[in-house]
Amino acid sequence: MEYTDPQNFLNRECTWVKFNERVLRESTVPSNPLLEQLNFIAISASNLDEFFMIRVAGVKHLVESELDHHDIAGMTPQEQFDAIETMVHEQVHQQYTYLQSLRQRLASEGLRFVTPEELNEEEFMWLESYFEREIYPVVTPMAVDPSHPFPFLSSLSLNLAVLLRRREGDDSVKTAILPVPSPVLDRIIAVPVQDGTREKRFLFLEDILSTFAERFFLGCEILETTPFRVTRDADLDIDDDAEDLLAEVVKSLKKRRKGAAVRLELHEAASRMVRSLLMTELQLEEKDVYTIPGPLDLKVFFSFTGIKGYDYLRYPPAFPQPSWELGKSEAPDLWSAIAENDIMVHHPYETFDTVEEFIRQAATDPNVLAIKQTLYRVSSKSLIIAALAQAAENGKQVTVLMEVKARFDEENNIHMAAKLEKAGCHVIYGIMGLKTHSKITLVVRREEDGIRRYVHLATGNYNGKTARIYTDVGVFTANTLIGVDASAFFNLLSGYSDSPQWNKLAVAPINLRERIYEEIDREIAWAKAGKKASITAKMNSLLDKEVIAKLYEASQAGVHIRLIVRGICVLRPGVPGLSENIEVHSVVGRYLEHSRLFCFHNNGKEDVFISSADWMPRNLNERVELMIPIEYKPHKERIKKILSLYFKDNVKAYAMNSDGTYRYFSDSRQGEAIHSQKQLQEMAEAHTRELRELGLKRQIKGL
């Protein structure tokens, strides 16, 4: 059988739109509190922004190139664009249908969005004063005429298109642009609460600007003010032959701000004249225009969902717990605890503070000689950056590979890298031609019996902010062979060292792909020998054609394959004669499922791994990634239990059909409700209670 036939695959872009549909669906789930439902609408909007800036822009480039190109599913660029356009227009319609329902329910809770026209006389006087004081000084109108060319409008900025004419003299219709200054002013503005009312009312900044637009055009009559928003191509064009990678990224970032327009969002009240003008100036076609029946840029609700005094409209608080395994250890300090047994942490159920404390203690411990770390995405107020800088100032050898090509984090990473260099750290700005996506820290420490290496390896970024909402697994180890591999890995990144013979780690693009094939082939062999054979894998995306073909081959050999794929999945599960032994689930809930976990039965030996890599061509071919074997039996059992729980989930899980659609388990659930994320949180809290009851609180300072 030809497993790589295009009919055996789904289109990547369409499966992504289906993923965002699952995110958006959470805004309709009654068990989600109202403000959390609103948050899911904002998440879906944020996802679409990035999708257009990167993926749709790329498809449009392919269409324009007129190259004879077909994707993994055999679709031409034009076919892909047409499919995307149809699906996303429908999804945007769903967004605003759901939003309208949500606004009505929020109003019943005393949170109402109004227009300036709905204010009474006293409130309107307040608004007028607010406009003159806070808004008018900030806004600069931009005329559009032969002496004032259409201005360049930055990507994702919100603007008003204004049609006007003079009250006297020239009665021709003129055009202007009013930028909505939402980056510097709050876009949602609370109306002062009047005595005797509990209702809180809110105005959108663009509505206020529209109401007082005449103030910017004295002597003119305003005919129309229409909100619109432009999305531009934001993919970086990095020259892999450039001599200075950092300078090349900085240059590309400047180009990003001026990328070609790929989408126009326009309020439904727009006249044909405004629509035509904007399409012409932005060089867009009708399919690129999204008519919006409400406020543009629904990311605005991210800040609103945190409004004070409405905790009952949000999820109950869930706090990261202390590390259970560290808590059980009776070792006198952190280093002894790790040397005694590997330590596993599961975020966000267990606190990321454990990872930050590992770096902080390494920075201040006089016995630590060197710290080496890869950083892909870090928060702007990173405690890890501060600890690494302190380590360098304390005289330790600190080497950091800061990936300056991490999409949409490039500027922040460049800024963080500069801080590290200023403190005396040796900073590597990524590797030309590859993104370093691995998550690894190596601490070299002098001890009584010689030098010992301590290593932290993880599925997620060293980012304390996202660690509160992303699920990830990390392991601390003093395993000698992993320590040797870690040293070789950093030598590979920082110098001209050839790839060594790896003891434990699988490294992309060197041997990770081959290790995956090896594990799948072993299961195929066991199945053909009449033995039990199974693969359970959890990842963010599944796209690699060759890996999927291997999974199809395994399915036909009788291997039972269970996949948990949050986002893109181009594999077709449950196709007779191809993938009837493969099932795909997707979990979308309070936390973003980010961990990559793999279990191969191997005739009962059970090879278990964690990894920074999804099964995608970019991860296996174009990025520096790691896959780490989990050999400590308690950790094997713990990861198997996590994977099993995800497959039992019937509250936040979906099952994928062979045509790429999904069915929501909750719609047909019978019996006990199993909510994987909720149960994992409850397990972490139970472990904390267990530690307290046993009196085994950690005595390590800071933990």
C-alpha positions as CSV (number, residue, x, y, z in Angstrom):
1,M,0.0,0.0,0.0
2,E,1.2,3.5,-0.8
3,Y,0.8,5.2,2.6
4,T,1.9,8.6,1.4
5,D,-0.8,9.0,-1.2
6,P,-2.4,12.5,-0.8
7,Q,-5.8,11.0,-0.2
8,N,-4.5,9.7,3.1
9,F,-3.9,13.2,4.5
10,L,-5.9,16.3,5.4
11,N,-4.9,19.8,4.6
12,R,-2.8,21.5,7.3
13,E,-4.5,24.8,7.2
14,C,-8.0,23.4,7.3
15,T,-7.1,21.2,10.3
16,W,-5.8,24.3,12.1
17,V,-9.1,26.1,11.4
18,K,-10.9,23.1,12.9
19,F,-8.7,23.4,16.0
20,N,-9.6,27.1,16.4
21,E,-13.2,26.0,16.0
22,R,-12.8,23.8,19.1
23,V,-11.3,26.7,21.0
24,L,-14.2,28.9,20.0
25,R,-16.7,26.2,21.0
26,E,-15.6,26.6,24.6
27,S,-17.3,30.0,24.6
28,T,-20.6,28.2,24.4
29,V,-20.0,25.5,27.0
30,P,-22.4,26.2,29.9
31,S,-19.9,24.8,32.5
32,N,-17.5,27.5,31.7
33,P,-18.2,30.7,33.6
34,L,-19.3,33.7,31.5
35,L,-16.0,35.7,31.6
36,E,-14.1,32.5,30.8
37,Q,-16.4,32.0,27.8
38,L,-15.5,35.5,26.7
39,N,-11.9,34.7,27.2
40,F,-12.2,31.8,24.7
41,I,-13.6,34.2,22.1
42,A,-10.6,36.4,22.6
43,I,-8.2,33.5,22.3
44,S,-9.8,32.4,19.1
45,A,-9.4,35.9,17.7
46,S,-5.8,36.1,18.8
47,N,-5.2,32.7,17.1
48,L,-6.8,34.0,13.9
49,D,-4.5,37.0,13.8
50,E,-1.4,34.9,13.9
51,F,-2.9,32.5,11.4
52,F,-3.4,35.3,8.9
53,M,0.0,36.9,9.5
54,I,1.9,33.7,8.9
55,R,-0.1,30.9,7.3
56,V,-2.6,32.7,5.1
57,A,0.2,35.1,4.1
58,G,2.3,32.1,3.0
59,V,-0.6,30.5,1.0
60,K,-1.2,33.9,-0.8
61,H,2.5,34.0,-1.7
62,L,2.2,30.6,-3.2
63,V,-0.9,31.6,-5.2
64,E,0.9,34.7,-6.5
65,S,4.0,32.7,-7.4
66,E,1.9,30.5,-9.8
67,L,4.2,27.6,-8.9
68,D,2.9,24.1,-9.6
69,H,2.8,23.2,-5.8
70,H,0.6,20.7,-4.1
71,D,0.4,20.3,-0.3
72,I,0.4,17.0,1.6
73,A,-3.3,16.4,0.8
74,G,-2.7,17.2,-2.9
75,M,-4.3,20.7,-2.8
76,T,-3.1,23.6,-5.0
77,P,-2.4,26.9,-3.3
78,Q,-5.6,28.3,-4.8
79,E,-7.6,25.4,-3.5
80,Q,-6.1,25.9,-0.1
81,F,-6.9,29.6,-0.1
82,D,-10.5,29.0,-1.2
83,A,-11.0,26.4,1.5
84,I,-9.5,28.7,4.2
85,E,-11.6,31.6,3.1
86,T,-14.9,29.6,3.2
87,M,-14.1,28.1,6.6
88,V,-12.8,31.3,8.3
89,H,-15.7,33.5,7.1
90,E,-18.0,31.0,8.7
91,Q,-15.9,30.9,11.9
92,V,-16.0,34.7,12.2
93,H,-19.7,34.6,11.8
94,Q,-19.8,32.1,14.7
95,Q,-17.6,34.3,16.8
96,Y,-20.0,37.2,16.6
97,T,-23.1,35.1,17.0
98,Y,-21.6,33.7,20.2
99,L,-20.4,37.2,21.3
100,Q,-23.9,38.6,20.9
101,S,-25.3,35.9,23.2
102,L,-22.6,36.4,25.7
103,R,-23.1,40.2,25.8
104,Q,-26.7,39.6,26.6
105,R,-25.9,37.2,29.5
106,L,-23.2,39.6,30.8
107,A,-25.7,42.4,30.8
108,S,-28.0,40.3,33.0
109,E,-25.1,40.1,35.4
110,G,-24.7,43.9,35.4
111,L,-22.0,44.2,32.8
112,R,-23.4,46.1,29.8
113,F,-21.7,47.5,26.7
114,V,-23.4,50.7,25.5
115,T,-23.0,53.3,22.8
116,P,-22.6,57.1,23.5
117,E,-26.2,57.6,22.2
118,E,-27.5,55.5,25.1
119,L,-26.1,57.8,27.8
120,N,-28.2,60.3,29.6
121,E,-27.5,64.0,29.5
122,E,-25.3,64.0,32.6
123,E,-23.3,61.0,31.4
124,F,-22.9,62.5,28.0
125,M,-21.4,65.7,29.5
126,W,-18.9,63.5,31.4
127,L,-18.1,61.7,28.2
128,E,-17.5,65.0,26.3
129,S,-15.2,66.1,29.1
130,Y,-13.3,62.8,29.0
131,F,-12.9,63.0,25.3
132,E,-11.5,66.5,25.4
133,R,-9.2,65.7,28.3
134,E,-7.9,62.2,27.5
135,I,-8.6,61.3,23.9
136,Y,-8.4,64.5,21.7
137,P,-4.8,65.4,22.6
138,V,-3.6,61.9,21.6
139,V,-5.3,61.5,18.2
140,T,-3.9,62.8,14.9
141,P,-6.3,62.8,11.9
142,M,-4.8,61.9,8.5
143,A,-6.4,63.4,5.4
144,V,-6.4,61.3,2.2
145,D,-6.1,63.4,-1.0
146,P,-3.7,64.1,-3.8
147,S,-1.3,65.9,-1.4
148,H,-1.8,63.4,1.4
149,P,-1.3,59.8,0.1
150,F,-3.1,57.0,1.9
151,P,-1.0,56.5,5.0
152,F,0.8,53.3,5.9
153,L,-1.3,51.6,8.6
154,S,0.6,49.1,10.9
155,S,-0.6,45.6,11.1
156,L,-3.5,44.9,13.6
157,S,-4.0,48.6,14.3
158,L,-7.6,49.8,14.6
159,N,-8.6,52.9,12.6
160,L,-11.7,54.8,11.6
161,A,-12.3,55.5,7.9
162,V,-14.0,58.9,7.8
163,L,-16.1,60.4,4.9
164,L,-16.8,64.1,5.2
165,R,-17.5,67.3,3.2
166,R,-17.2,70.9,3.9
167,R,-20.2,72.7,5.2
168,E,-19.6,75.6,2.9
169,G,-18.0,75.8,-0.5
170,D,-16.6,72.6,-1.9
171,D,-19.2,69.9,-1.4
172,S,-17.2,66.9,-2.7
173,V,-16.8,63.9,-0.4
174,K,-13.4,63.7,1.2
175,T,-11.7,60.9,3.0
176,A,-9.6,60.8,6.2
177,I,-8.3,58.3,8.7
178,L,-8.6,58.5,12.5
179,P,-6.3,56.1,14.3
180,V,-7.9,54.6,17.4
181,P,-5.1,55.1,20.0
182,S,-5.9,51.8,21.9
183,P,-2.2,50.9,22.4
184,V,-1.8,54.0,24.6
185,L,-5.4,54.4,25.9
186,D,-7.8,51.8,27.3
187,R,-10.1,50.6,24.6
188,I,-12.9,49.7,27.0
189,I,-13.9,52.7,29.1
190,A,-16.2,52.4,32.2
191,V,-19.1,54.9,32.5
192,P,-19.1,56.4,36.0
193,V,-21.6,54.4,38.2
194,Q,-24.6,56.6,39.2
195,D,-26.0,56.4,42.7
196,G,-28.6,53.7,43.2
197,T,-27.5,51.4,40.4
198,R,-25.5,48.3,40.5
199,E,-25.1,48.0,36.7
200,K,-21.7,48.8,35.2
201,R,-21.7,50.1,31.7
202,F,-18.8,50.3,29.2
203,L,-18.0,52.1,26.0
204,F,-15.6,51.2,23.2
205,L,-13.0,53.9,22.5
206,E,-13.8,53.8,18.7
207,D,-17.4,54.6,19.4
208,I,-16.4,57.7,21.5
209,L,-14.0,58.8,18.7
210,S,-16.7,58.3,16.1
211,T,-19.2,60.4,18.2
212,F,-16.8,63.4,18.5
213,A,-15.2,63.0,15.1
214,E,-16.3,66.5,14.0
215,R,-13.9,68.0,16.6
216,F,-11.0,66.9,14.4
217,F,-12.5,68.4,11.2
218,L,-13.8,71.9,12.0
219,G,-16.1,73.3,9.3
220,C,-16.9,69.8,8.0
221,E,-19.9,67.5,8.1
222,I,-19.1,63.9,9.0
223,L,-20.9,61.5,6.6
224,E,-19.5,58.2,7.9
225,T,-17.1,56.8,10.4
226,T,-16.3,53.1,9.9
227,P,-13.9,51.0,12.1
228,F,-11.5,48.9,10.1
229,R,-8.4,46.9,10.8
230,V,-5.6,45.6,8.5
231,T,-3.6,42.4,9.0
232,R,-0.2,42.2,7.3
233,D,2.3,39.5,6.4
234,A,4.5,39.1,9.4
235,D,6.7,36.1,8.5
236,L,10.4,36.9,8.7
237,D,12.6,36.4,5.7
238,I,15.9,35.3,7.2
239,D,18.9,35.0,4.9
240,D,20.6,31.8,6.0
241,D,23.8,32.9,4.3
242,A,24.0,36.2,6.3
243,E,27.2,36.6,8.3
244,D,25.5,38.2,11.4
245,L,22.4,36.4,12.5
246,L,21.4,39.0,15.0
247,A,21.7,41.9,12.5
248,E,19.7,39.8,10.0
249,V,16.9,39.3,12.4
250,V,16.8,43.0,13.4
251,K,16.6,43.9,9.7
252,S,13.8,41.5,9.1
253,L,11.8,42.8,12.0
254,K,11.8,46.2,10.4
255,K,10.4,44.7,7.2
256,R,7.7,42.8,9.2
257,R,6.1,46.1,10.1
258,K,5.6,46.9,6.5
259,G,4.5,43.5,5.2
260,A,1.8,43.3,2.5
261,A,-1.8,43.4,3.7
262,V,-3.5,39.9,3.8
263,R,-6.8,40.7,5.5
264,L,-9.2,43.7,6.0
265,E,-11.7,43.6,8.8
266,L,-14.4,46.1,8.2
267,H,-17.5,47.0,10.2
268,E,-20.7,45.9,8.5
269,A,-22.0,49.5,8.4
270,A,-19.3,50.5,5.9
271,S,-20.5,52.1,2.7
272,R,-19.6,50.8,-0.7
273,M,-17.3,53.8,-1.2
274,V,-15.3,53.1,2.0
275,R,-15.1,49.4,1.2
276,S,-13.8,50.1,-2.4
277,L,-11.3,52.7,-1.2
278,L,-9.7,50.4,1.4
279,M,-9.6,47.4,-0.9
280,T,-7.9,49.5,-3.6
281,E,-5.4,51.1,-1.3
282,L,-4.5,47.9,0.4
283,Q,-4.5,45.9,-2.8
284,L,-7.0,43.3,-1.5
285,E,-9.8,41.3,-3.1
286,E,-13.3,40.7,-1.9
287,K,-12.4,37.4,-0.4
288,D,-9.8,39.1,1.8
289,V,-12.5,41.3,3.4
290,Y,-14.2,40.2,6.6
291,T,-17.4,42.1,7.4
292,I,-17.7,42.5,11.1
293,P,-21.1,42.9,12.9
294,G,-19.6,44.1,16.2
295,P,-16.4,45.4,17.8
296,L,-13.3,44.7,15.8
297,D,-10.3,42.9,17.3
298,L,-11.9,40.7,20.0
299,K,-8.6,40.4,21.8
300,V,-9.8,43.6,23.6
301,F,-11.7,41.3,25.9
302,F,-8.5,39.7,27.4
303,S,-8.2,42.7,29.8
304,F,-11.9,42.9,30.5
305,T,-12.2,39.3,31.7
306,G,-10.1,40.3,34.7
307,I,-12.5,42.9,35.9
308,K,-12.6,43.2,39.7
309,G,-15.5,42.1,41.8
310,Y,-16.8,39.3,39.5
311,D,-14.8,36.3,40.6
312,Y,-18.0,34.2,40.4
313,L,-17.9,34.7,36.6
314,R,-14.4,33.2,36.4
315,Y,-13.0,29.7,37.1
316,P,-12.5,29.0,40.8
317,P,-8.9,29.8,41.7
318,A,-6.4,26.9,41.0
319,F,-2.9,27.4,42.5
320,P,0.2,25.6,41.4
321,Q,1.3,23.2,44.2
322,P,4.8,22.6,45.5
323,S,6.8,19.8,43.9
324,W,5.5,16.6,45.3
325,E,8.6,14.6,44.7
326,L,10.9,17.2,46.2
327,G,8.6,17.3,49.2
328,K,8.9,13.6,49.7
329,S,12.7,13.7,49.6
330,E,14.5,13.8,52.9
331,A,17.7,15.0,51.3
332,P,19.4,18.0,53.0
333,D,19.4,20.2,49.9
334,L,18.2,20.5,46.3
335,W,21.4,19.0,44.8
336,S,21.2,16.0,47.1
337,A,17.6,15.5,46.3
338,I,18.2,15.4,42.6
339,A,21.2,13.2,43.0
340,E,19.2,10.8,45.1
341,N,16.4,10.3,42.5
342,D,15.3,12.1,39.3
343,I,12.6,14.7,40.1
344,M,9.7,15.3,37.8
345,V,7.5,18.4,37.8
346,H,4.2,18.8,36.0
347,H,3.1,22.3,35.3
348,P,0.9,24.2,35.9
349,Y,-0.3,21.8,38.5
350,E,3.1,22.0,40.2
351,T,4.8,25.3,40.5
352,F,7.3,26.6,38.0
353,D,9.1,28.2,41.0
354,T,10.9,24.9,41.4
355,V,12.6,25.5,38.0
356,E,13.4,29.1,38.8
357,E,14.8,28.1,42.2
358,F,17.0,25.6,40.5
359,I,18.6,28.3,38.4
360,R,18.7,30.8,41.3
361,Q,20.5,28.3,43.6
362,A,22.9,27.5,40.9
363,A,23.6,31.3,40.5
364,T,24.5,31.7,44.2
365,D,26.0,28.4,45.1
366,P,29.8,28.8,45.5
367,N,30.3,25.2,44.3
368,V,28.6,25.8,41.0
369,L,31.2,26.4,38.3
370,A,29.0,26.8,35.1
371,I,25.5,27.1,33.9
372,K,24.4,26.5,30.3
373,Q,20.9,27.0,29.1
374,T,18.8,27.2,25.9
375,L,16.0,29.9,25.9
376,Y,13.3,30.0,23.3
377,R,10.6,32.2,24.8
378,V,11.1,34.0,28.1
379,S,8.8,36.5,29.8
380,S,9.7,40.2,29.8
381,K,10.2,40.0,33.6
382,S,12.0,36.7,33.7
383,L,13.4,35.6,37.1
384,I,15.6,33.2,35.2
385,I,17.2,36.0,33.2
386,A,17.9,37.8,36.5
387,A,19.4,34.6,38.0
388,L,21.7,34.0,35.0
389,A,22.9,37.6,35.1
390,Q,23.6,37.2,38.8
391,A,25.5,34.0,38.2
392,A,27.8,35.7,35.7
393,E,28.3,38.6,38.1
394,N,29.3,36.0,40.7
395,G,32.1,34.8,38.4
396,K,30.4,31.6,37.1
397,Q,30.8,30.6,33.5
398,V,27.3,31.2,32.0
399,T,26.5,30.2,28.4
400,V,23.0,31.0,27.0
401,L,21.7,30.1,23.6
402,M,19.0,32.8,23.1
403,E,16.8,31.9,20.1
404,V,16.3,35.3,18.4
405,K,14.1,33.7,15.7
406,A,11.3,32.6,18.1
407,R,8.3,34.0,16.2
408,F,6.8,37.2,17.7
409,D,9.3,37.0,20.6
410,E,12.2,38.2,18.6
411,E,12.4,41.7,20.0
412,N,12.0,40.6,23.6
413,N,14.6,37.9,23.2
414,I,17.1,40.3,21.7
415,H,16.5,42.7,24.6
416,M,16.9,39.9,27.1
417,A,20.1,38.7,25.4
418,A,21.6,42.2,25.6
419,K,20.9,42.2,29.4
420,L,22.7,38.9,29.7
421,E,25.7,40.0,27.7
422,K,26.0,43.2,29.8
423,A,26.2,41.0,32.9
424,G,29.0,39.0,31.4
425,C,27.2,35.9,30.1
426,H,28.3,34.3,26.8
427,V,25.3,34.6,24.5
428,I,24.8,32.6,21.3
429,Y,22.1,34.1,19.1
430,G,20.8,30.9,17.7
431,I,22.2,28.8,14.8
432,M,22.0,29.9,11.2
433,G,19.4,27.9,9.3
434,L,18.0,26.2,12.4
435,K,15.8,27.3,15.3
436,T,16.9,26.0,18.7
437,H,13.7,24.9,20.3
438,S,15.1,22.4,22.9
439,K,14.5,23.1,26.6
440,I,17.6,22.2,28.6
441,T,19.7,23.6,31.4
442,L,23.1,22.1,32.5
443,V,24.6,23.0,35.9
444,V,28.2,21.9,36.5
445,R,29.0,21.7,40.3
446,R,32.1,20.7,42.2
447,E,31.5,18.2,44.9
448,E,33.6,16.2,47.3
449,D,33.8,13.2,44.9
450,G,34.5,15.4,41.9
451,I,32.5,17.3,39.2
452,R,28.8,16.4,38.9
453,R,26.4,17.6,36.3
454,Y,22.8,18.5,37.1
455,V,20.4,18.7,34.1
456,H,16.9,20.0,33.7
457,L,15.0,18.9,30.5
458,A,11.5,19.8,29.6
459,T,8.7,19.9,27.1
460,G,8.0,23.6,27.7
461,N,9.7,27.0,27.6
462,Y,11.5,28.7,30.5
463,N,8.7,31.1,30.8
464,G,7.2,31.6,34.3
465,K,4.2,33.4,32.8
466,T,3.1,30.8,30.3
467,A,4.0,28.0,32.8
468,R,0.8,29.0,34.7
469,I,-1.5,28.2,31.8
470,Y,0.5,25.7,29.6
471,T,0.7,22.0,30.6
472,D,4.3,20.8,30.5
473,V,6.5,18.2,32.1
474,G,10.1,18.7,33.2
475,V,12.7,16.4,34.8
476,F,15.7,17.2,37.0
477,T,18.4,14.6,36.8
478,A,22.0,13.9,37.9
479,N,22.2,10.9,35.6
480,T,25.9,10.7,34.4
481,L,25.2,9.7,30.8
482,I,22.5,12.4,30.4
483,G,25.1,14.9,31.9
484,V,27.7,13.7,29.3
485,D,25.1,14.2,26.5
486,A,24.2,17.6,27.8
487,S,27.8,18.8,27.7
488,A,28.2,17.4,24.2
489,F,24.9,19.1,23.2
490,F,26.1,22.5,24.3
491,N,29.5,22.0,22.7
492,L,27.6,21.2,19.5
493,L,25.6,24.5,19.8
494,S,28.5,26.8,20.7
495,G,31.4,25.5,18.6
496,Y,32.5,23.4,15.7
497,S,32.1,20.0,17.4
498,D,30.9,17.1,15.3
499,S,27.9,15.2,16.6
500,P,29.0,12.7,19.2
501,Q,27.7,9.2,19.8
502,W,24.7,10.0,22.0
503,N,24.1,7.9,25.1
504,K,20.6,8.9,26.0
505,L,19.4,12.0,24.2
506,A,17.8,12.0,20.7
507,V,18.6,15.3,18.9
508,A,17.0,16.9,15.9
509,P,17.9,17.3,13.2
510,I,20.6,14.6,13.8
511,N,18.9,11.4,15.0
512,L,15.5,12.2,16.5
513,R,13.5,11.3,13.4
514,E,15.4,8.0,13.2
515,R,14.8,7.2,16.9
516,I,11.0,7.7,16.3
517,Y,11.2,5.3,13.3
518,E,13.1,2.8,15.4
519,E,10.4,2.9,18.1
520,I,7.6,2.5,15.7
521,D,9.3,-0.3,13.7
522,R,9.9,-2.2,17.0
523,E,6.1,-2.0,17.7
524,I,5.4,-3.3,14.2
525,A,7.8,-6.2,14.7
526,W,6.1,-7.1,18.0
527,A,2.7,-7.0,16.4
528,K,3.8,-9.2,13.5
529,A,5.2,-11.7,16.1
530,G,1.7,-11.9,17.7
531,K,2.7,-9.8,20.7
532,K,0.8,-6.9,22.2
533,A,1.9,-3.7,20.5
534,S,0.8,-0.2,21.2
535,I,1.8,3.5,20.8
536,T,0.4,6.3,22.9
537,A,1.6,9.8,22.1
538,K,0.6,13.3,23.0
539,M,1.7,16.4,21.1
540,N,0.6,19.8,19.9
541,S,0.6,19.0,16.1
542,L,1.0,16.0,13.8
543,L,2.1,16.9,10.3
544,D,5.1,14.9,9.2
545,K,4.2,12.8,6.2
546,E,6.9,10.1,6.7
547,V,6.1,9.7,10.4
548,I,2.4,9.4,9.6
549,A,3.1,6.9,6.9
550,K,5.0,4.8,9.6
551,L,1.9,5.1,11.8
552,Y,-0.3,3.9,9.0
553,E,2.1,0.9,8.5
554,A,2.0,0.2,12.2
555,S,-1.8,0.3,12.2
556,Q,-2.0,-2.2,9.3
557,A,0.4,-4.5,11.3
558,G,-2.0,-4.5,14.2
559,V,-0.4,-1.9,16.5
560,H,-3.0,-0.1,18.6
561,I,-2.2,3.6,18.3
562,R,-3.7,6.3,20.5
563,L,-2.9,9.9,19.8
564,I,-3.7,13.1,21.7
565,V,-3.1,16.0,19.3
566,R,-4.3,19.4,20.5
567,G,-4.0,21.3,17.2
568,I,-3.1,20.4,13.6
569,C,-3.5,16.8,12.7
570,V,-3.4,15.8,9.0
571,L,-3.5,12.0,9.8
572,R,-6.9,10.4,9.0
573,P,-7.9,8.1,11.8
574,G,-10.3,5.2,11.5
575,V,-10.0,4.6,7.7
576,P,-10.6,1.0,6.9
577,G,-7.6,-0.7,5.4
578,L,-5.4,2.2,6.5
579,S,-5.8,3.5,10.0
580,E,-8.6,1.5,11.7
581,N,-6.2,0.9,14.7
582,I,-5.6,4.6,15.2
583,E,-7.7,7.0,17.3
584,V,-7.0,10.7,17.7
585,H,-8.3,12.8,20.6
586,S,-8.0,16.5,21.3
587,V,-8.3,18.2,24.7
588,V,-9.2,21.9,24.8
589,G,-9.7,23.3,28.3
590,R,-8.7,25.8,30.9
591,Y,-5.0,25.1,30.2
592,L,-3.3,24.9,26.9
593,E,-2.1,21.4,26.3
594,H,1.6,21.8,25.4
595,S,3.4,18.7,26.7
596,R,4.9,16.1,24.3
597,L,4.7,12.7,25.9
598,F,5.4,9.3,24.2
599,C,5.0,5.7,25.3
600,F,5.9,2.7,23.2
601,H,4.8,-0.7,24.7
602,N,8.0,-2.6,23.5
603,N,6.7,-6.0,24.7
604,G,6.1,-4.7,28.2
605,K,9.4,-2.9,28.6
606,E,7.7,0.4,27.8
607,D,9.9,3.0,26.3
608,V,8.7,6.4,27.6
609,F,9.9,9.8,26.4
610,I,9.3,13.5,26.9
611,S,10.3,15.9,24.1
612,S,10.4,19.5,23.0
613,A,9.4,18.4,19.5
614,D,6.1,17.8,17.8
615,W,6.0,15.4,14.9
616,M,6.2,18.0,12.2
617,P,8.8,18.5,9.4
618,R,10.0,21.8,10.9
619,N,10.7,20.1,14.3
620,L,12.4,17.1,13.0
621,N,14.3,18.7,10.1
622,E,14.7,22.4,10.8
623,R,15.0,22.8,14.5
624,V,17.3,21.8,17.3
625,E,15.1,19.6,19.5
626,L,15.5,17.0,22.2
627,M,13.7,13.8,23.1
628,I,14.6,12.4,26.5
629,P,14.1,8.8,27.7
630,I,12.3,8.4,31.0
631,E,13.8,5.4,32.7
632,Y,13.0,6.0,36.4
633,K,10.1,3.7,37.0
634,P,8.0,6.0,39.1
635,H,8.2,8.6,36.3
636,K,7.3,6.1,33.7
637,E,4.2,5.2,35.7
638,R,3.3,8.8,36.3
639,I,3.5,9.7,32.6
640,K,1.5,6.6,31.6
641,K,-1.1,7.6,34.2
642,I,-1.3,11.1,32.7
643,L,-1.7,9.8,29.2
644,S,-4.4,7.3,30.3
645,L,-6.3,10.1,32.0
646,Y,-6.4,12.2,28.9
647,F,-7.9,9.3,27.0
648,K,-10.6,8.9,29.6
649,D,-11.5,12.5,29.4
650,N,-15.2,12.9,28.4
651,V,-15.6,16.6,29.5
652,K,-13.0,18.5,27.5
653,A,-12.0,16.0,24.9
654,Y,-13.0,15.5,21.3
655,A,-12.6,12.5,19.0
656,M,-11.4,13.1,15.5
657,N,-13.3,11.6,12.5
658,S,-11.6,10.4,9.4
659,D,-12.8,13.4,7.4
660,G,-11.2,15.9,9.8
661,T,-14.3,16.8,11.8
662,Y,-14.5,16.2,15.5
663,R,-17.2,15.0,17.9
664,Y,-17.4,16.3,21.4
665,F,-17.5,13.5,24.0
666,S,-19.5,15.7,26.4
667,D,-22.5,15.7,24.0
668,S,-23.0,12.0,24.3
669,R,-21.5,11.3,27.7
670,Q,-23.0,8.6,29.8
671,G,-21.9,7.8,33.3
672,E,-19.2,9.5,35.4
673,A,-17.7,12.8,34.1
674,I,-13.9,12.6,33.7
675,H,-12.2,16.0,33.4
676,S,-8.5,15.4,32.9
677,Q,-7.2,18.9,33.7
678,K,-9.5,19.2,36.8
679,Q,-8.4,15.8,38.1
680,L,-4.7,16.6,37.6
681,Q,-5.2,19.7,39.6
682,E,-7.0,17.8,42.3
683,M,-4.2,15.2,42.4
684,A,-1.6,17.9,42.9
685,E,-3.6,19.4,45.7
686,A,-4.0,15.9,47.3
687,H,-0.3,15.4,47.2
688,T,0.2,18.6,49.0
689,R,-2.2,17.6,51.7
690,E,-0.4,14.2,51.9
691,L,2.9,15.9,52.5
692,R,1.4,18.1,55.3
693,E,-0.2,15.1,56.9
694,L,3.1,13.2,56.9
695,G,5.0,16.1,58.1
696,L,7.4,15.9,55.2
697,K,7.6,19.6,54.2
698,R,10.7,20.4,52.3
699,Q,13.4,22.3,54.3
700,I,15.3,23.5,51.3
701,K,15.4,27.3,51.4
702,G,13.0,28.8,48.9
703,L,11.0,25.6,48.1
